[in-house]
Amino acid sequence: MAKNFKDLSEQEILALAISLEGTDARIYADFAAGLKAHYPATAQVFEEMEAEEDEHRRKLIEEYGHRFGEHIPLIRREDVKGFVHRKPVWLTRPLGLKAVRRQAEIMETETRRFYERAANRVSDVSTRKLLGDLAEAERKHVTLAENLQHEYVTPEVQAQEEKAHRRLFVLQIVQPGLAGLMDGSVSTLAPVFAAAFATHSSHAAFVVGLAACIGAGISMAFAEAASDDGSLTGRGKPLLRGFVCGLMTTAGGIGHTLPYLIPNFRTATAIAVVVVAIELLVISWIRKRYMDTPFLRAAFQVIVGGVLVFLVGIWIGSS
C-alpha cells in the first residue's frame, strides 16, 4: 500500500530521491536511444541530461551513506502517494520530438517540487542543503536544456531534424492515410453508384455504400498492418499504420454515401457527386502538400481515375 509523503522518514526521503534520480536518468537514456537514429543532435542533449541526473544521484548516495550506511531500501515513486502517473517511454517516444520534450519538462517540474517539499521535511542541515541545491538544479534544468539545445542543435542541424521529422510523419501517417483515403474515395464509387442507378433507391445505395466503405476499411487496415513491421522501412508501428489506413478508407467512402440518407434519389445523387469532387480535390491537395506532387498533375491523375470508376459504376448500374 502506498504511503503518504508526510509519513516518510528522512531515511526514506533520501532513498526515494535516489530512486527518482536513477529513474529519470534511465528515461533520459531511453529518450536519447530512441531519438539517436533520426535526431542525433537532440539525442546528445538528453545524454547530457542523463549525466546531470547521474551526478545528482551520486551526491544523494554519498549523503545517504554518511547518515544511514550502505544499505539503501527500495522506495519507488509508485510507493508514495501524490506522484503524477507517467506514460511508459515506449508510448511516448513514437509521438516525436515535441512529446518527448514535453515529457522531460513534466519530469523536471515534478522532481523539483519533490525536492522543495523534502527539504522542508528534514531536520539535518547538510541534507536540507543538498535537497535545496537539487531543487534549484532542477529549476535550472530548463535553462541547461536550452543551452545544450543551442550547443548541439544548430540551425543547420535543426533543419535536418525537422526534415527527418517530416519524413517520418509522411511515412508513418500520411502515406497509409492517403492510401486509405484514395481507396475509400475511389474504389467505393462503383458499388455506390451502381446500386443507386440500378435501384433508383436512396436506401439501397446507402446500404451498399455503408457496407462497401466499412468492409474496405477493415480490409485495408489488415493489409496495411500486415505489409511490414516497420523495422526495415522505418514506417513505424504496423498497428498505428493499419488504424490510420482503415479509418481514412472508411472516411473516404462514407463521404459520398451519407447523401443517400436523403430519400429523394436525384437530390441525393447530385449531392453525392459534389462530395466526390470535393474528395478528389482534397486528395490532390494532400499529394501536393506532403508528396511534393504538382497540384494539377495530382488532380489530373486522381480525377481521371475517379471519373473512370464513377462511369463504370453508372454503366453497370444502368445496364
KEBA-317609 format. One record per residue (C-alpha): residue number from 1; y, x, z; residue in three letters. Coordinates in Angstrom, 2 decimals. Example, Ala and Ser with C-alpha at 12.3 -4.5 7.8 and 13.67 -1.06 7.14 Angstrom:
<atoms>
@num = 1	c2 = -4.50	c1 = 12.30	c3 = 7.80	residu = ALA
@num = 2	c2 = -1.06	c1 = 13.67	c3 = 7.14	residu = SER
</atoms>
This chain:
<atoms>
@num = 1	c2 = 0.00	c1 = 0.00	c3 = 0.00	residu = MET
@num = 2	c2 = 3.43	c1 = 1.36	c3 = -0.97	residu = ALA
@num = 3	c2 = 5.73	c1 = 2.42	c3 = 1.88	residu = LYS
@num = 4	c2 = 9.40	c1 = 1.67	c3 = 2.27	residu = ASN
@num = 5	c2 = 11.66	c1 = 4.65	c3 = 1.71	residu = PHE
@num = 6	c2 = 13.22	c1 = 4.23	c3 = 5.16	residu = LYS
@num = 7	c2 = 9.78	c1 = 4.71	c3 = 6.76	residu = ASP
@num = 8	c2 = 9.18	c1 = 8.15	c3 = 5.22	residu = LEU
@num = 9	c2 = 9.26	c1 = 11.20	c3 = 7.46	residu = SER
@num = 10	c2 = 11.21	c1 = 14.30	c3 = 6.46	residu = GLU
@num = 11	c2 = 7.95	c1 = 15.99	c3 = 5.53	residu = GLN
@num = 12	c2 = 7.04	c1 = 13.05	c3 = 3.28	residu = GLU
@num = 13	c2 = 10.50	c1 = 13.03	c3 = 1.70	residu = ILE
@num = 14	c2 = 10.18	c1 = 16.68	c3 = 0.73	residu = LEU
@num = 15	c2 = 6.65	c1 = 16.12	c3 = -0.58	residu = ALA
@num = 16	c2 = 7.88	c1 = 13.19	c3 = -2.65	residu = LEU
@num = 17	c2 = 10.77	c1 = 15.27	c3 = -4.01	residu = ALA
@num = 18	c2 = 8.31	c1 = 17.97	c3 = -5.10	residu = ILE
@num = 19	c2 = 6.17	c1 = 15.35	c3 = -6.83	residu = SER
@num = 20	c2 = 9.20	c1 = 13.83	c3 = -8.59	residu = LEU
@num = 21	c2 = 10.38	c1 = 17.16	c3 = -9.94	residu = GLU
@num = 22	c2 = 6.89	c1 = 18.01	c3 = -11.16	residu = GLY
@num = 23	c2 = 6.57	c1 = 14.65	c3 = -12.91	residu = THR
@num = 24	c2 = 10.00	c1 = 14.93	c3 = -14.55	residu = ASP
@num = 25	c2 = 9.19	c1 = 18.45	c3 = -15.77	residu = ALA
@num = 26	c2 = 5.93	c1 = 17.24	c3 = -17.31	residu = ARG
@num = 27	c2 = 7.70	c1 = 14.33	c3 = -19.00	residu = ILE
@num = 28	c2 = 10.32	c1 = 16.65	c3 = -20.49	residu = TYR
@num = 29	c2 = 7.48	c1 = 18.88	c3 = -21.71	residu = ALA
@num = 30	c2 = 5.84	c1 = 15.86	c3 = -23.34	residu = ASP
@num = 31	c2 = 9.14	c1 = 14.88	c3 = -24.95	residu = PHE
@num = 32	c2 = 9.53	c1 = 18.41	c3 = -26.31	residu = ALA
@num = 33	c2 = 5.97	c1 = 18.49	c3 = -27.64	residu = ALA
@num = 34	c2 = 6.36	c1 = 15.10	c3 = -29.28	residu = GLY
@num = 35	c2 = 9.66	c1 = 15.97	c3 = -30.94	residu = LEU
@num = 36	c2 = 8.93	c1 = 19.56	c3 = -31.97	residu = LYS
@num = 37	c2 = 7.35	c1 = 18.76	c3 = -35.33	residu = ALA
@num = 38	c2 = 10.29	c1 = 16.77	c3 = -36.69	residu = HIS
@num = 39	c2 = 13.17	c1 = 17.60	c3 = -34.30	residu = TYR
@num = 40	c2 = 12.67	c1 = 21.24	c3 = -33.21	residu = PRO
@num = 41	c2 = 16.24	c1 = 21.76	c3 = -32.01	residu = ALA
@num = 42	c2 = 16.21	c1 = 18.68	c3 = -29.79	residu = THR
@num = 43	c2 = 12.77	c1 = 19.70	c3 = -28.54	residu = ALA
@num = 44	c2 = 14.33	c1 = 23.01	c3 = -27.41	residu = GLN
@num = 45	c2 = 16.85	c1 = 21.03	c3 = -25.33	residu = VAL
@num = 46	c2 = 14.04	c1 = 19.27	c3 = -23.48	residu = PHE
@num = 47	c2 = 12.21	c1 = 22.56	c3 = -22.96	residu = GLU
@num = 48	c2 = 15.32	c1 = 23.88	c3 = -21.21	residu = GLU
@num = 49	c2 = 15.47	c1 = 20.71	c3 = -19.12	residu = MET
@num = 50	c2 = 11.82	c1 = 21.24	c3 = -18.17	residu = GLU
@num = 51	c2 = 12.62	c1 = 24.77	c3 = -17.00	residu = ALA
@num = 52	c2 = 15.50	c1 = 23.41	c3 = -14.89	residu = GLU
@num = 53	c2 = 13.21	c1 = 20.87	c3 = -13.20	residu = GLU
@num = 54	c2 = 10.60	c1 = 23.57	c3 = -12.54	residu = ASP
@num = 55	c2 = 13.27	c1 = 25.64	c3 = -10.78	residu = GLU
@num = 56	c2 = 14.19	c1 = 22.65	c3 = -8.60	residu = HIS
@num = 57	c2 = 10.54	c1 = 22.18	c3 = -7.72	residu = ARG
@num = 58	c2 = 10.22	c1 = 25.85	c3 = -6.77	residu = ARG
@num = 59	c2 = 13.16	c1 = 25.60	c3 = -4.37	residu = LYS
@num = 60	c2 = 11.72	c1 = 22.45	c3 = -2.80	residu = LEU
@num = 61	c2 = 8.34	c1 = 24.11	c3 = -2.30	residu = ILE
@num = 62	c2 = 9.99	c1 = 27.07	c3 = -0.62	residu = GLU
@num = 63	c2 = 11.88	c1 = 24.76	c3 = 1.75	residu = GLU
@num = 64	c2 = 8.75	c1 = 22.75	c3 = 2.46	residu = TYR
@num = 65	c2 = 6.69	c1 = 25.87	c3 = 3.17	residu = GLY
@num = 66	c2 = 9.40	c1 = 27.18	c3 = 5.51	residu = HIS
@num = 67	c2 = 9.39	c1 = 23.99	c3 = 7.57	residu = ARG
@num = 68	c2 = 5.90	c1 = 22.47	c3 = 7.30	residu = PHE
@num = 69	c2 = 3.46	c1 = 25.08	c3 = 5.99	residu = GLY
@num = 70	c2 = 1.47	c1 = 25.45	c3 = 2.79	residu = GLU
@num = 71	c2 = -0.28	c1 = 22.09	c3 = 2.53	residu = HIS
@num = 72	c2 = 1.77	c1 = 19.54	c3 = 0.57	residu = ILE
@num = 73	c2 = 0.49	c1 = 15.93	c3 = 0.82	residu = PRO
@num = 74	c2 = 0.25	c1 = 13.99	c3 = -2.43	residu = LEU
@num = 75	c2 = 3.00	c1 = 11.36	c3 = -2.42	residu = ILE
@num = 76	c2 = 3.91	c1 = 9.88	c3 = -5.79	residu = ARG
@num = 77	c2 = 6.78	c1 = 7.65	c3 = -6.85	residu = ARG
@num = 78	c2 = 4.42	c1 = 4.68	c3 = -7.14	residu = GLU
@num = 79	c2 = 3.50	c1 = 5.17	c3 = -3.44	residu = ASP
@num = 80	c2 = 7.07	c1 = 4.33	c3 = -2.38	residu = VAL
@num = 81	c2 = 8.88	c1 = 1.05	c3 = -2.93	residu = LYS
@num = 82	c2 = 12.13	c1 = 0.90	c3 = -4.87	residu = GLY
@num = 83	c2 = 11.48	c1 = 3.16	c3 = -7.84	residu = PHE
@num = 84	c2 = 12.04	c1 = 1.79	c3 = -11.34	residu = VAL
@num = 85	c2 = 8.90	c1 = 1.26	c3 = -13.41	residu = HIS
@num = 86	c2 = 8.76	c1 = 3.80	c3 = -16.24	residu = ARG
@num = 87	c2 = 7.16	c1 = 3.28	c3 = -19.61	residu = LYS
@num = 88	c2 = 4.35	c1 = 5.70	c3 = -20.41	residu = PRO
@num = 89	c2 = 5.50	c1 = 8.62	c3 = -22.54	residu = VAL
@num = 90	c2 = 3.21	c1 = 7.62	c3 = -25.40	residu = TRP
@num = 91	c2 = 5.05	c1 = 4.27	c3 = -25.59	residu = LEU
@num = 92	c2 = 8.48	c1 = 5.90	c3 = -25.51	residu = THR
@num = 93	c2 = 8.03	c1 = 8.76	c3 = -27.95	residu = ARG
@num = 94	c2 = 7.46	c1 = 6.75	c3 = -31.16	residu = PRO
@num = 95	c2 = 10.76	c1 = 4.91	c3 = -30.60	residu = LEU
@num = 96	c2 = 12.65	c1 = 8.00	c3 = -31.71	residu = GLY
@num = 97	c2 = 15.44	c1 = 10.24	c3 = -30.52	residu = LEU
@num = 98	c2 = 17.71	c1 = 7.57	c3 = -29.05	residu = LYS
@num = 99	c2 = 14.94	c1 = 6.04	c3 = -26.96	residu = ALA
@num = 100	c2 = 13.80	c1 = 9.43	c3 = -25.64	residu = VAL
@num = 101	c2 = 17.35	c1 = 10.48	c3 = -24.74	residu = ARG
@num = 102	c2 = 17.96	c1 = 7.14	c3 = -23.03	residu = ARG
@num = 103	c2 = 14.76	c1 = 7.56	c3 = -21.03	residu = GLN
@num = 104	c2 = 15.92	c1 = 11.03	c3 = -19.96	residu = ALA
@num = 105	c2 = 19.25	c1 = 9.61	c3 = -18.76	residu = GLU
@num = 106	c2 = 17.44	c1 = 6.98	c3 = -16.69	residu = ILE
@num = 107	c2 = 15.21	c1 = 9.64	c3 = -15.14	residu = MET
@num = 108	c2 = 18.18	c1 = 11.81	c3 = -14.15	residu = GLU
@num = 109	c2 = 20.07	c1 = 8.87	c3 = -12.64	residu = THR
@num = 110	c2 = 17.09	c1 = 7.72	c3 = -10.60	residu = GLU
@num = 111	c2 = 16.31	c1 = 11.22	c3 = -9.32	residu = THR
@num = 112	c2 = 19.95	c1 = 11.79	c3 = -8.35	residu = ARG
@num = 113	c2 = 20.04	c1 = 8.57	c3 = -6.35	residu = ARG
@num = 114	c2 = 16.83	c1 = 9.58	c3 = -4.59	residu = PHE
@num = 115	c2 = 18.34	c1 = 12.91	c3 = -3.52	residu = TYR
@num = 116	c2 = 21.51	c1 = 11.23	c3 = -2.30	residu = GLU
@num = 117	c2 = 19.52	c1 = 8.80	c3 = -0.14	residu = ARG
@num = 118	c2 = 17.15	c1 = 11.54	c3 = 1.01	residu = ALA
@num = 119	c2 = 19.99	c1 = 13.83	c3 = 2.09	residu = ALA
@num = 120	c2 = 21.28	c1 = 11.08	c3 = 4.37	residu = ASN
@num = 121	c2 = 17.85	c1 = 10.64	c3 = 5.94	residu = ARG
@num = 122	c2 = 17.03	c1 = 14.21	c3 = 7.00	residu = VAL
@num = 123	c2 = 18.40	c1 = 15.97	c3 = 10.07	residu = SER
@num = 124	c2 = 17.59	c1 = 19.59	c3 = 9.23	residu = ASP
@num = 125	c2 = 20.73	c1 = 21.31	c3 = 7.97	residu = VAL
@num = 126	c2 = 19.07	c1 = 23.54	c3 = 5.37	residu = SER
@num = 127	c2 = 17.00	c1 = 20.67	c3 = 3.96	residu = THR
@num = 128	c2 = 20.01	c1 = 18.38	c3 = 3.80	residu = ARG
@num = 129	c2 = 21.98	c1 = 21.07	c3 = 1.97	residu = LYS
@num = 130	c2 = 19.16	c1 = 21.62	c3 = -0.53	residu = LEU
@num = 131	c2 = 18.83	c1 = 17.91	c3 = -1.25	residu = LEU
@num = 132	c2 = 22.59	c1 = 17.59	c3 = -1.64	residu = GLY
@num = 133	c2 = 22.64	c1 = 20.54	c3 = -4.03	residu = ASP
@num = 134	c2 = 19.84	c1 = 19.00	c3 = -6.07	residu = LEU
@num = 135	c2 = 21.68	c1 = 15.66	c3 = -6.21	residu = ALA
@num = 136	c2 = 24.70	c1 = 17.49	c3 = -7.60	residu = GLU
@num = 137	c2 = 22.47	c1 = 19.37	c3 = -10.03	residu = ALA
@num = 138	c2 = 21.03	c1 = 16.10	c3 = -11.28	residu = GLU
@num = 139	c2 = 24.55	c1 = 14.76	c3 = -11.69	residu = ARG
@num = 140	c2 = 25.42	c1 = 17.81	c3 = -13.78	residu = LYS
@num = 141	c2 = 22.29	c1 = 17.46	c3 = -15.91	residu = HIS
@num = 142	c2 = 24.15	c1 = 15.19	c3 = -18.30	residu = VAL
@num = 143	c2 = 26.67	c1 = 17.98	c3 = -18.87	residu = THR
@num = 144	c2 = 23.85	c1 = 20.50	c3 = -19.10	residu = LEU
@num = 145	c2 = 22.09	c1 = 18.40	c3 = -21.70	residu = ALA
@num = 146	c2 = 25.31	c1 = 18.09	c3 = -23.69	residu = GLU
@num = 147	c2 = 25.87	c1 = 21.86	c3 = -23.53	residu = ASN
@num = 148	c2 = 22.31	c1 = 22.55	c3 = -24.63	residu = LEU
@num = 149	c2 = 22.75	c1 = 19.97	c3 = -27.37	residu = GLN
@num = 150	c2 = 25.81	c1 = 21.81	c3 = -28.68	residu = HIS
@num = 151	c2 = 23.99	c1 = 25.15	c3 = -28.40	residu = GLU
@num = 152	c2 = 20.81	c1 = 24.22	c3 = -30.21	residu = TYR
@num = 153	c2 = 21.73	c1 = 21.16	c3 = -32.26	residu = VAL
@num = 154	c2 = 24.44	c1 = 22.42	c3 = -34.60	residu = THR
@num = 155	c2 = 25.94	c1 = 20.06	c3 = -37.20	residu = PRO
@num = 156	c2 = 23.59	c1 = 21.50	c3 = -39.82	residu = GLU
@num = 157	c2 = 20.56	c1 = 21.05	c3 = -37.57	residu = VAL
@num = 158	c2 = 21.70	c1 = 17.56	c3 = -36.62	residu = GLN
@num = 159	c2 = 21.97	c1 = 16.64	c3 = -40.29	residu = ALA
@num = 160	c2 = 18.43	c1 = 17.92	c3 = -40.84	residu = GLN
@num = 161	c2 = 17.11	c1 = 15.96	c3 = -37.86	residu = GLU
@num = 162	c2 = 18.87	c1 = 12.79	c3 = -38.99	residu = GLU
@num = 163	c2 = 17.31	c1 = 13.25	c3 = -42.40	residu = LYS
@num = 164	c2 = 13.89	c1 = 13.67	c3 = -40.78	residu = ALA
@num = 165	c2 = 14.52	c1 = 10.61	c3 = -38.62	residu = HIS
@num = 166	c2 = 15.40	c1 = 8.56	c3 = -41.69	residu = ARG
@num = 167	c2 = 12.29	c1 = 9.79	c3 = -43.48	residu = ARG
@num = 168	c2 = 10.07	c1 = 8.76	c3 = -40.56	residu = LEU
@num = 169	c2 = 11.75	c1 = 5.36	c3 = -40.40	residu = PHE
@num = 170	c2 = 11.16	c1 = 4.84	c3 = -44.11	residu = VAL
@num = 171	c2 = 7.53	c1 = 5.96	c3 = -43.90	residu = LEU
@num = 172	c2 = 6.62	c1 = 4.05	c3 = -40.76	residu = GLN
@num = 173	c2 = 8.71	c1 = 0.88	c3 = -41.03	residu = ILE
@num = 174	c2 = 10.46	c1 = 0.40	c3 = -44.36	residu = VAL
@num = 175	c2 = 7.56	c1 = 1.19	c3 = -46.70	residu = GLN
@num = 176	c2 = 4.97	c1 = -1.09	c3 = -45.07	residu = PRO
@num = 177	c2 = 7.62	c1 = -3.76	c3 = -44.54	residu = GLY
@num = 178	c2 = 8.80	c1 = -3.57	c3 = -48.15	residu = LEU
@num = 179	c2 = 5.24	c1 = -3.65	c3 = -49.46	residu = ALA
@num = 180	c2 = 4.60	c1 = -6.76	c3 = -47.40	residu = GLY
@num = 181	c2 = 7.86	c1 = -8.43	c3 = -48.41	residu = LEU
@num = 182	c2 = 7.20	c1 = -7.79	c3 = -52.11	residu = MET
@num = 183	c2 = 3.63	c1 = -9.02	c3 = -51.86	residu = ASP
@num = 184	c2 = 4.61	c1 = -12.11	c3 = -49.90	residu = GLY
@num = 185	c2 = 7.55	c1 = -12.97	c3 = -52.12	residu = SER
@num = 186	c2 = 5.85	c1 = -12.36	c3 = -55.47	residu = VAL
@num = 187	c2 = 2.13	c1 = -12.99	c3 = -55.04	residu = SER
@num = 188	c2 = 2.60	c1 = -16.39	c3 = -53.39	residu = THR
@num = 189	c2 = 4.86	c1 = -17.67	c3 = -56.17	residu = LEU
@num = 190	c2 = 1.92	c1 = -18.54	c3 = -58.42	residu = ALA
@num = 191	c2 = -0.08	c1 = -20.68	c3 = -55.94	residu = PRO
@num = 192	c2 = 3.01	c1 = -22.42	c3 = -54.55	residu = VAL
@num = 193	c2 = 4.47	c1 = -23.45	c3 = -57.90	residu = PHE
@num = 194	c2 = 1.07	c1 = -24.09	c3 = -59.42	residu = ALA
@num = 195	c2 = 0.36	c1 = -26.58	c3 = -56.64	residu = ALA
@num = 196	c2 = 3.86	c1 = -28.04	c3 = -56.95	residu = ALA
@num = 197	c2 = 3.69	c1 = -28.69	c3 = -60.72	residu = PHE
@num = 198	c2 = 0.04	c1 = -29.75	c3 = -60.63	residu = ALA
@num = 199	c2 = 0.54	c1 = -32.43	c3 = -58.00	residu = THR
@num = 200	c2 = 4.31	c1 = -33.11	c3 = -58.03	residu = HIS
@num = 201	c2 = 3.86	c1 = -33.43	c3 = -54.28	residu = SER
@num = 202	c2 = 6.07	c1 = -31.52	c3 = -51.85	residu = SER
@num = 203	c2 = 3.45	c1 = -31.85	c3 = -49.13	residu = HIS
@num = 204	c2 = 0.68	c1 = -30.35	c3 = -51.28	residu = ALA
@num = 205	c2 = 2.93	c1 = -27.46	c3 = -52.34	residu = ALA
@num = 206	c2 = 3.91	c1 = -26.81	c3 = -48.72	residu = PHE
@num = 207	c2 = 0.31	c1 = -26.78	c3 = -47.50	residu = VAL
@num = 208	c2 = -0.81	c1 = -24.42	c3 = -50.28	residu = VAL
@num = 209	c2 = 2.22	c1 = -22.15	c3 = -49.74	residu = GLY
@num = 210	c2 = 1.72	c1 = -22.02	c3 = -45.98	residu = LEU
@num = 211	c2 = -1.95	c1 = -21.14	c3 = -46.38	residu = ALA
@num = 212	c2 = -1.14	c1 = -18.53	c3 = -49.03	residu = ALA
@num = 213	c2 = 1.58	c1 = -16.71	c3 = -47.05	residu = CYS
@num = 214	c2 = -0.33	c1 = -16.71	c3 = -43.75	residu = ILE
@num = 215	c2 = -3.55	c1 = -15.62	c3 = -45.44	residu = GLY
@num = 216	c2 = -1.72	c1 = -12.91	c3 = -47.38	residu = ALA
@num = 217	c2 = -0.02	c1 = -11.75	c3 = -44.18	residu = GLY
@num = 218	c2 = -3.33	c1 = -11.35	c3 = -42.37	residu = ILE
@num = 219	c2 = -4.90	c1 = -9.61	c3 = -45.36	residu = SER
@num = 220	c2 = -2.02	c1 = -7.20	c3 = -45.84	residu = MET
@num = 221	c2 = -1.86	c1 = -6.43	c3 = -42.12	residu = ALA
@num = 222	c2 = -5.52	c1 = -5.38	c3 = -42.03	residu = PHE
@num = 223	c2 = -5.24	c1 = -3.49	c3 = -45.32	residu = ALA
@num = 224	c2 = -2.21	c1 = -1.51	c3 = -44.14	residu = GLU
@num = 225	c2 = -3.68	c1 = -0.77	c3 = -40.70	residu = ALA
@num = 226	c2 = -6.93	c1 = 0.44	c3 = -42.25	residu = ALA
@num = 227	c2 = -5.30	c1 = 2.51	c3 = -45.01	residu = SER
@num = 228	c2 = -4.87	c1 = 5.66	c3 = -42.87	residu = ASP
@num = 229	c2 = -4.37	c1 = 6.61	c3 = -39.24	residu = ASP
@num = 230	c2 = -1.09	c1 = 8.43	c3 = -39.92	residu = GLY
@num = 231	c2 = -2.31	c1 = 11.80	c3 = -38.66	residu = SER
@num = 232	c2 = -2.15	c1 = 13.49	c3 = -42.07	residu = LEU
@num = 233	c2 = 0.51	c1 = 11.44	c3 = -43.82	residu = THR
@num = 234	c2 = 2.96	c1 = 11.15	c3 = -40.90	residu = GLY
@num = 235	c2 = 3.20	c1 = 7.39	c3 = -41.48	residu = ARG
@num = 236	c2 = 2.94	c1 = 6.53	c3 = -37.81	residu = GLY
@num = 237	c2 = 0.59	c1 = 4.30	c3 = -35.86	residu = LYS
@num = 238	c2 = -1.58	c1 = 2.08	c3 = -38.07	residu = PRO
@num = 239	c2 = -1.29	c1 = -0.93	c3 = -35.76	residu = LEU
@num = 240	c2 = 2.51	c1 = -0.86	c3 = -35.96	residu = LEU
@num = 241	c2 = 2.46	c1 = -0.48	c3 = -39.75	residu = ARG
@num = 242	c2 = -0.08	c1 = -3.28	c3 = -40.05	residu = GLY
@num = 243	c2 = 2.00	c1 = -5.58	c3 = -37.86	residu = PHE
@num = 244	c2 = 5.19	c1 = -4.86	c3 = -39.82	residu = VAL
@num = 245	c2 = 3.46	c1 = -5.28	c3 = -43.18	residu = CYS
@num = 246	c2 = 1.72	c1 = -8.52	c3 = -42.18	residu = GLY
@num = 247	c2 = 4.86	c1 = -10.00	c3 = -40.65	residu = LEU
@num = 248	c2 = 7.00	c1 = -9.22	c3 = -43.71	residu = MET
@num = 249	c2 = 4.30	c1 = -10.54	c3 = -46.06	residu = THR
@num = 250	c2 = 4.33	c1 = -13.87	c3 = -44.26	residu = THR
@num = 251	c2 = 8.13	c1 = -13.88	c3 = -44.16	residu = ALA
@num = 252	c2 = 8.30	c1 = -13.19	c3 = -47.90	residu = GLY
@num = 253	c2 = 6.07	c1 = -16.16	c3 = -48.69	residu = GLY
@num = 254	c2 = 7.41	c1 = -18.61	c3 = -46.15	residu = ILE
@num = 255	c2 = 10.93	c1 = -18.49	c3 = -47.60	residu = GLY
@num = 256	c2 = 10.15	c1 = -20.40	c3 = -50.80	residu = HIS
@num = 257	c2 = 7.51	c1 = -22.52	c3 = -49.05	residu = THR
@num = 258	c2 = 9.78	c1 = -24.13	c3 = -46.46	residu = LEU
@num = 259	c2 = 11.89	c1 = -26.04	c3 = -49.05	residu = PRO
@num = 260	c2 = 8.81	c1 = -28.15	c3 = -49.74	residu = TYR
@num = 261	c2 = 9.26	c1 = -29.78	c3 = -46.37	residu = LEU
@num = 262	c2 = 11.81	c1 = -31.84	c3 = -48.30	residu = ILE
@num = 263	c2 = 9.98	c1 = -34.97	c3 = -49.55	residu = PRO
@num = 264	c2 = 11.82	c1 = -35.11	c3 = -52.89	residu = ASN
@num = 265	c2 = 9.84	c1 = -32.86	c3 = -55.22	residu = PHE
@num = 266	c2 = 12.66	c1 = -32.00	c3 = -57.64	residu = ARG
@num = 267	c2 = 15.14	c1 = -31.18	c3 = -54.87	residu = THR
@num = 268	c2 = 12.57	c1 = -29.06	c3 = -53.03	residu = ALA
@num = 269	c2 = 11.68	c1 = -27.16	c3 = -56.21	residu = THR
@num = 270	c2 = 15.33	c1 = -26.47	c3 = -57.06	residu = ALA
@num = 271	c2 = 15.98	c1 = -25.07	c3 = -53.59	residu = ILE
@num = 272	c2 = 12.74	c1 = -23.03	c3 = -53.72	residu = ALA
@num = 273	c2 = 13.85	c1 = -21.42	c3 = -56.99	residu = VAL
@num = 274	c2 = 17.19	c1 = -20.44	c3 = -55.43	residu = VAL
@num = 275	c2 = 15.35	c1 = -18.98	c3 = -52.43	residu = VAL
@num = 276	c2 = 13.10	c1 = -16.96	c3 = -54.75	residu = VAL
@num = 277	c2 = 16.16	c1 = -15.49	c3 = -56.47	residu = ALA
@num = 278	c2 = 17.64	c1 = -14.51	c3 = -53.11	residu = ILE
@num = 279	c2 = 14.34	c1 = -12.94	c3 = -52.02	residu = GLU
@num = 280	c2 = 14.13	c1 = -10.82	c3 = -55.16	residu = LEU
@num = 281	c2 = 17.73	c1 = -9.65	c3 = -54.75	residu = LEU
@num = 282	c2 = 17.07	c1 = -8.72	c3 = -51.10	residu = VAL
@num = 283	c2 = 14.03	c1 = -6.69	c3 = -52.14	residu = ILE
@num = 284	c2 = 16.13	c1 = -4.93	c3 = -54.78	residu = SER
@num = 285	c2 = 18.80	c1 = -4.11	c3 = -52.21	residu = TRP
@num = 286	c2 = 16.23	c1 = -2.69	c3 = -49.77	residu = ILE
@num = 287	c2 = 14.80	c1 = -0.48	c3 = -52.51	residu = ARG
@num = 288	c2 = 18.31	c1 = 0.75	c3 = -53.32	residu = LYS
@num = 289	c2 = 19.21	c1 = 1.26	c3 = -49.64	residu = ARG
@num = 290	c2 = 16.09	c1 = 3.11	c3 = -48.48	residu = TYR
@num = 291	c2 = 14.26	c1 = 4.26	c3 = -51.62	residu = MET
@num = 292	c2 = 17.36	c1 = 5.51	c3 = -53.47	residu = ASP
@num = 293	c2 = 16.44	c1 = 3.36	c3 = -56.47	residu = THR
@num = 294	c2 = 19.45	c1 = 2.28	c3 = -58.57	residu = PRO
@num = 295	c2 = 20.11	c1 = -1.39	c3 = -57.88	residu = PHE
@num = 296	c2 = 20.00	c1 = -2.53	c3 = -61.50	residu = LEU
@num = 297	c2 = 16.71	c1 = -0.73	c3 = -62.09	residu = ARG
@num = 298	c2 = 15.23	c1 = -2.11	c3 = -58.87	residu = ALA
@num = 299	c2 = 16.47	c1 = -5.60	c3 = -59.67	residu = ALA
@num = 300	c2 = 15.06	c1 = -5.42	c3 = -63.20	residu = PHE
@num = 301	c2 = 11.64	c1 = -4.27	c3 = -62.01	residu = GLN
@num = 302	c2 = 11.39	c1 = -6.81	c3 = -59.21	residu = VAL
@num = 303	c2 = 12.86	c1 = -9.75	c3 = -61.10	residu = ILE
@num = 304	c2 = 10.70	c1 = -9.19	c3 = -64.19	residu = VAL
@num = 305	c2 = 7.56	c1 = -9.16	c3 = -62.03	residu = GLY
@num = 306	c2 = 8.70	c1 = -12.18	c3 = -60.04	residu = GLY
@num = 307	c2 = 9.60	c1 = -14.20	c3 = -63.12	residu = VAL
@num = 308	c2 = 6.25	c1 = -13.45	c3 = -64.76	residu = LEU
@num = 309	c2 = 4.35	c1 = -14.60	c3 = -61.68	residu = VAL
@num = 310	c2 = 6.64	c1 = -17.65	c3 = -61.38	residu = PHE
@num = 311	c2 = 5.98	c1 = -18.64	c3 = -65.02	residu = LEU
@num = 312	c2 = 2.25	c1 = -18.14	c3 = -64.60	residu = VAL
@num = 313	c2 = 2.29	c1 = -20.50	c3 = -61.62	residu = GLY
@num = 314	c2 = 4.20	c1 = -23.16	c3 = -63.55	residu = ILE
@num = 315	c2 = 1.97	c1 = -22.72	c3 = -66.61	residu = TRP
@num = 316	c2 = -1.25	c1 = -23.08	c3 = -64.65	residu = ILE
@num = 317	c2 = 0.10	c1 = -25.98	c3 = -62.60	residu = GLY
@num = 318	c2 = 1.31	c1 = -27.85	c3 = -65.68	residu = SER
@num = 319	c2 = -1.85	c1 = -27.36	c3 = -67.72	residu = SER
</atoms>
